[in-house]
Every structure is written in C-alpha cells, then in structure tokens.
Amino acid sequence: MPDPFIHFDAVHKAIKGNTIIEEVNLQVCRGKIVALCGGNGAGKSTLLRMLVGILRPSSGVITIDGRSSEEDRRQYANLLGFMPDDYRFSAGLTAMDTMLFWAKLRGLGKARTQETLSMVGLADTGSKPVTSFSKGMRQRLLFGQALLAQPPLIVMDEPTNGLDPYWMESFVKLVKQAADRGQTVVFSTHQLPIAEALADRIVFLRDGVVVQDIEKEDIHNKFGSSSLQEAFNELFGIPMFSSK
C-alpha cells in the first residue's frame, strides 16, 4: 500500500466512561472514496468528528498527510472540507450570503462562491433565506461548502439525507469528479446503494468496532455476493426473507 494520506492509529473514544469507539486502526490512500456503514449508534459520526478535529480521541492519533490537529489545528483544518449531518443556519441569510461567509474564511472570492452554488443547483435562489429551504436544499448547500475550497480531503456525515433522485445522481457525479482530481473522500451513510455506487472501500462498524474493512471489488469473493446489501445482511446477521 502507498503511504496513507489518512492514518487512524489505535484511536479510541470514551465519553463519561462509556466507550463509543473501540481501538480503530485505519489507513486511507490519497484519491480514494471510503464509506463508513453501520446502524444507528455504530460510531460513524463520532469517528468522522474525530477525523475533522471536532472531537479529540481519548487515546491514539489521527493524521492527515502526516499532520495532526494537536500539532497545528489551523493547518490541519485547511486540509479538509466537512459536511455535517445537520447545521443551524443563521436567520435571514441567503445561500449566497452563507457561502460568501464560508468563502471569506477560506480566503476565496465571489467567483468561486458563484461557481460552487451553480454546481449544487442553488445559484438561482435569490433572496430566499436558507432557513426556508427544504432539507434537500440545505444538504446541497452544506455539500457545496465542503467542496468550496477544493480541499485534499472531503468528509461527509450522511450527505444524501433529503436529496431527491436527481440530486442523488448529481451528488455521485460530483464526488467521483473530486476523486478523479485526486481528492480523498470519507463519508458515512445508511444508504447502501449510495455506498455501492461511490465507494472504493467499505468500512462496516458496529458498536464502535470495525467489523469489516473491505475493498468493494472483494465483496463477491468474501461474501459470495456482488450486492452490498446482501453482504451487510450476512455480516450483521439480518435474515433474508423469501418473496414466496
């Protein structure tokens, strides 16, 4: 394996004495798309929040391109764009206002802001406040801000919640384009078809434990199936029901 771009080294997280993430060791190479899959409470969001520096590991080290957030938080943050699973937008601000705010933090101008809003289909929302947007529109705005600075790493927590079928297709296309440019993508999802459409690699989590870390192309050999859903069912002991 080439030198990893992302490295989780014996990463553990406990909150108030409760273990959320058992010891995790993961490596992700540059330009790869990795999906974290698992049920509610599996630890997906916690793992991503530690990766982006919102949470600190209780023990262990996370590095991006050899840097940790403990050494230089600003430099570390500049390596990534993060799409959270939810965000409380400021009342009265439009999509342009909101994106310009994020652009200023990144040292970017209006041209890149307009380009990014066009990419996610929000260039024509005018004076409509973001707080009146549908769930899908808010998701697209959050996705846009993660893409805004074209960072080496894009991290997304349940990015397709609320997206309609058209924007699901556009989302897949934009993420693949980012990977083709050499950007690395790590995202969590409950939607296995999205993981199957996008990811080079699937990391299955259960109760804070990595129960399977597998290249998508190896799923058939491992589970005797080309379907990620069937692999998930077998791995997590979910019975398959007959249609008869």
C-alpha positions in Angstrom: 0.0 0.0 0.0 1.3 3.5 -0.8 1.9 5.9 2.1 -1.5 6.5 3.7 -3.0 10.0 3.4 -5.2 9.4 6.4 -4.0 7.3 9.3 -6.0 6.3 12.4 -3.5 4.8 14.8 -5.1 3.0 17.8 -7.9 5.6 18.0 -10.2 5.2 21.0 -13.1 7.4 22.2 -14.9 7.2 25.6 -17.4 9.7 26.9 -18.2 9.7 30.6 -16.7 6.3 31.0 -18.7 4.8 28.1 -16.7 3.5 25.2 -18.0 5.0 21.9 -15.2 3.9 19.6 -13.0 0.8 20.4 -9.4 0.8 19.2 -9.5 1.7 15.5 -6.6 1.3 13.0 -7.4 2.5 9.5 -5.4 3.8 6.6 -6.8 5.6 3.6 -4.8 6.4 0.5 -5.0 9.6 -1.4 -7.7 9.9 -4.0 -9.8 7.0 -2.6 -13.5 7.1 -1.6 -14.3 5.3 1.6 -17.8 4.7 3.0 -18.5 4.1 6.7 -21.6 1.9 7.0 -23.5 0.6 10.0 -26.6 1.0 12.0 -27.5 3.8 14.5 -25.0 4.0 17.3 -22.3 2.3 15.3 -19.9 5.1 15.9 -19.8 6.5 12.3 -20.4 10.1 13.3 -18.0 10.0 16.2 -15.2 8.7 14.0 -15.8 11.4 11.5 -15.9 14.1 14.1 -12.6 13.0 15.4 -11.2 12.9 11.9 -12.2 16.6 11.3 -11.0 17.7 14.8 -14.3 18.5 16.4 -13.7 15.7 18.9 -10.4 14.6 20.4 -9.6 10.9 20.7 -9.4 9.6 24.2 -6.3 7.9 23.0 -4.5 7.3 19.8 -3.6 9.6 16.9 -5.2 10.7 13.7 -3.1 12.3 11.0 -3.9 13.7 7.5 -1.0 13.9 5.2 1.3 13.4 8.2 -0.3 16.3 10.3 -2.4 16.0 13.4 -4.8 18.6 14.7 -3.0 18.7 18.0 0.2 20.0 16.3 -1.4 22.7 14.2 -5.1 22.9 14.2 -5.4 25.7 11.5 -3.1 23.9 9.1 -5.0 20.6 9.7 -8.4 22.2 9.2 -7.2 23.7 5.8 -6.7 20.2 4.5 -10.3 19.3 4.7 -13.9 20.3 3.9 -16.6 18.9 6.2 -20.3 18.4 5.6 -22.0 17.7 8.9 -25.2 15.8 9.2 -27.1 18.9 10.3 -26.3 22.6 10.7 -28.2 25.6 12.2 -28.2 28.3 9.6 -28.3 32.0 10.5 -31.8 33.5 10.1 -32.3 35.8 7.1 -29.1 34.8 5.2 -29.4 33.7 1.6 -27.4 30.9 0.0 -25.1 33.5 -1.4 -24.7 35.3 1.9 -23.9 32.0 3.7 -21.5 30.7 1.0 -19.7 34.1 0.9 -19.2 33.9 4.7 -17.6 30.4 4.3 -15.6 31.6 1.3 -14.1 34.5 3.3 -13.0 32.1 6.0 -11.1 30.2 3.3 -9.7 33.3 1.6 -11.9 32.8 -1.5 -13.8 35.3 -3.6 -17.2 35.7 -5.1 -16.4 34.0 -8.4 -15.6 30.7 -6.6 -18.7 31.1 -4.5 -21.0 31.5 -7.5 -19.3 28.6 -9.3 -19.9 26.3 -6.3 -23.5 27.4 -5.9 -24.1 26.6 -9.6 -22.5 23.2 -9.1 -25.1 22.3 -6.4 -28.0 23.9 -8.1 -28.5 26.9 -5.8 -27.4 29.8 -8.0 -30.9 31.0 -8.6 -32.3 31.0 -5.1 -32.0 34.8 -5.0 -33.2 36.5 -1.7 -34.8 33.3 -0.4 -33.5 32.8 3.2 -31.7 29.5 3.8 -33.9 28.8 6.8 -36.9 28.4 4.4 -35.0 25.9 2.3 -36.2 22.3 2.1 -34.0 19.6 3.7 -32.6 18.7 0.4 -31.6 22.3 -0.5 -29.9 22.7 2.9 -28.0 19.5 2.3 -26.9 20.7 -1.1 -25.6 24.0 0.4 -23.7 22.1 3.1 -22.2 19.9 0.3 -21.2 23.0 -1.6 -19.3 24.5 1.3 -17.4 21.2 1.7 -16.4 21.4 -2.0 -15.8 25.2 -1.9 -12.1 25.3 -1.2 -11.3 22.1 -3.2 -9.6 20.6 -0.2 -7.4 17.5 -0.4 -9.9 15.7 1.9 -13.8 15.8 1.9 -15.5 14.4 4.9 -19.3 14.0 4.9 -21.7 12.7 7.5 -24.9 11.2 6.0 -24.6 13.5 3.0 -27.6 12.2 0.9 -30.3 12.5 3.6 -33.2 14.5 2.0 -31.8 14.5 -1.6 -34.2 13.7 -4.4 -33.3 11.1 -7.1 -32.0 13.8 -9.5 -29.6 15.2 -6.9 -28.6 11.8 -5.7 -27.3 11.2 -9.2 -25.6 14.7 -9.3 -24.1 14.0 -5.9 -22.5 10.8 -7.1 -21.1 12.5 -10.2 -19.6 15.4 -8.2 -18.0 13.2 -5.7 -16.5 11.0 -8.4 -15.1 14.1 -10.1 -13.5 15.2 -6.9 -11.8 11.8 -6.5 -10.7 11.9 -10.2 -8.9 15.2 -9.3 -7.0 13.4 -6.5 -9.2 14.5 -3.6 -9.9 11.9 -0.9 -13.4 11.3 0.3 -14.6 9.7 3.5 -18.4 9.6 4.2 -20.9 7.8 6.4 -24.2 6.6 5.1 -27.2 4.4 5.9 -28.0 4.2 2.2 -26.1 1.2 1.0 -26.9 1.9 -2.7 -25.0 5.2 -2.4 -22.0 3.4 -0.8 -22.1 0.8 -3.5 -22.3 3.5 -6.3 -19.5 5.6 -4.9 -17.0 3.8 -2.6 -13.8 2.1 -3.5 -13.8 0.7 0.0 -16.4 -0.1 2.7 -15.8 0.0 6.4 -18.5 -1.7 8.4 -18.9 -0.5 12.0 -21.0 -2.0 14.9 -20.9 -0.7 18.5 -17.7 1.3 17.8 -15.9 -1.7 16.4 -14.7 -2.1 12.8 -16.2 -5.5 11.9 -15.1 -5.5 8.3 -12.8 -3.3 6.2 -13.1 -4.4 2.6 -12.4 -3.2 -1.0 -15.7 -3.1 -2.9 -14.3 -5.3 -5.6 -13.6 -8.0 -3.0 -17.2 -8.2 -1.7 -18.2 -11.0 -4.0 -15.2 -13.2 -3.1 -15.7 -12.6 0.6 -19.5 -13.0 0.9 -20.4 -14.8 -2.3 -22.5 -11.9 -3.5 -22.0 -8.8 -5.6 -24.6 -6.9 -3.5 -23.5 -4.7 -0.7 -26.9 -5.1 0.9 -26.5 -8.9 1.0 -23.0 -8.6 2.4 -24.4 -6.2 5.1 -27.2 -8.7 5.9 -24.8 -11.6 6.3 -22.3 -9.6 8.3 -24.9 -8.2 10.7 -27.0 -11.4 11.0 -30.0 -9.9 9.2 -32.2 -12.8 7.8 -33.1 -12.7 4.1 -36.8 -13.1 3.6 -38.2 -15.1 0.8 -40.7 -13.5 -1.6 -42.7 -16.7 -1.7 
